[in-house]
């Protein structure tokens, strides 16, 4: 192999590892820590089908490279938390390449 081919392979492998690292960090933050993801673009919309919806809940979709997260919870600033039981993520759905890999609900 020549020098250019080795550089292309090295850059490709590095990018794949970087994408995997971003996915892993966001997955751990959302699923285990119930925190907002870091490496996603956020969109606010009604994106989760829920059985018991609360009128105070906000809905958000976060899209990363190859994965998507649909979330329901309280995403307002800290000043708006009066009379709220659990500020933060209440329900999340994690999709990898279009397939749902995790669905969690916090009660």
C-alpha positions in Angstrom: 0.0 0.0 0.0 1.2 3.5 -0.7 1.3 6.3 1.8 -1.9 8.0 0.6 -4.0 4.8 1.0 -2.7 4.4 4.5 -3.6 7.9 5.4 -7.1 7.5 4.0 -7.6 4.3 6.0 -6.2 5.9 9.2 -8.5 8.9 8.8 -11.6 6.7 8.1 -11.0 4.5 11.1 -10.4 7.6 13.3 -13.7 9.1 12.2 -15.6 5.8 12.8 -14.1 5.6 16.3 -15.0 9.3 17.0 -18.6 8.7 15.9 -18.8 5.5 18.2 -17.4 7.6 21.1 -20.1 10.3 20.6 -22.8 7.7 20.4 -21.5 6.0 23.6 -21.3 9.2 25.6 -24.8 10.3 24.6 -26.3 6.8 25.3 -24.8 6.7 28.8 -25.9 10.3 29.6 -29.5 9.7 28.5 -30.1 6.1 29.6 -28.2 6.0 32.8 -27.8 9.6 33.9 -31.1 11.0 32.6 -29.2 14.0 31.3 -29.4 15.8 28.0 -27.1 14.4 25.2 -24.0 16.4 24.2 -23.4 15.5 20.6 -26.8 16.0 19.0 -28.9 18.6 17.3 -32.0 19.3 19.3 -35.5 19.8 17.9 -38.6 20.5 20.1 -41.7 18.8 18.9 -44.3 16.2 19.9 -42.3 13.1 19.1 -43.2 10.4 21.7 -46.5 8.4 21.8 -47.2 8.2 25.5 -50.1 6.6 27.5 -50.3 9.0 30.4 -49.3 12.4 29.1 -48.9 15.4 31.3 -49.7 18.9 30.0 -46.6 20.3 31.6 -44.3 17.9 29.7 -42.1 19.1 26.9 -41.1 16.9 24.0 -37.7 16.9 22.2 -36.0 15.0 19.5 -32.2 14.9 19.4 -30.5 13.7 16.2 -26.8 12.6 16.1 -24.7 10.8 13.4 -26.6 7.5 12.9 -28.8 7.7 16.0 -31.8 9.6 17.2 -33.3 10.2 20.7 -36.9 11.0 21.4 -37.5 12.4 24.9 -40.3 13.6 27.1 -39.8 15.5 30.3 -39.3 18.9 31.8 -36.7 20.9 29.8 -37.6 24.4 31.0 -35.1 26.6 32.9 -34.5 26.0 36.6 -36.8 28.9 37.6 -39.9 27.1 36.2 -39.6 24.0 38.5 -42.3 25.0 41.1 -44.7 22.2 41.8 -42.8 19.7 39.6 -42.0 16.2 40.9 -39.1 15.4 38.6 -37.2 17.9 36.5 -35.5 16.4 33.6 -36.1 13.4 31.4 -39.2 11.2 32.1 -39.2 9.0 29.1 -36.7 8.3 26.3 -36.5 6.2 23.2 -33.1 5.6 21.6 -32.8 4.6 18.0 -29.6 3.4 16.2 -29.7 3.4 12.4 -33.5 3.6 12.5 -34.1 0.7 14.9 -35.3 1.3 18.5 -32.6 -0.1 20.9 -33.9 1.3 24.2 -37.1 2.6 25.7 -37.0 3.9 29.3 -39.7 5.5 31.5 -39.0 7.1 34.8 -41.9 7.1 37.3 
